[in-house]
């Protein structure tokens, strides 16, 4: 369970790296993979993006609980 904003940002960063690797793999024309594997990768992309959105919401909740801070493009902004 992720409990701090720093852990949330680290988790988001890891998800974005995985997304980047999957897009790179799918766009590489030399990778001849079957359609089932591509579907699994695209589902994984969907889940990673969902987890990022969920983490960003958690960061906003944590930040608002500690003041009037909010998340703007991956950075905590102080009002």
Phi, psi and omega in degrees: 000131180274130187240341182239162179297321181298319178294322178297314179298321178296317178297316179299317180298317178297318178297316180296324177295318178296318178300316180299315180297319180294315177299319180297318179296315181292328182278343180287115185289343180283345179276105178261096180243156181285165187294326179297320179293321178297321178296318178298318179294320179293325175294321177298319176301315179301314181295318180298317178296322177297315180296324178296313179300319180296317179294320178297322176295319178297319178299317178299319179296316180296315182295317180294329178290338181253017180143194181263047179266154176214164182266128178229105180055046174084005180234141177280125182250133179266133178268000000 
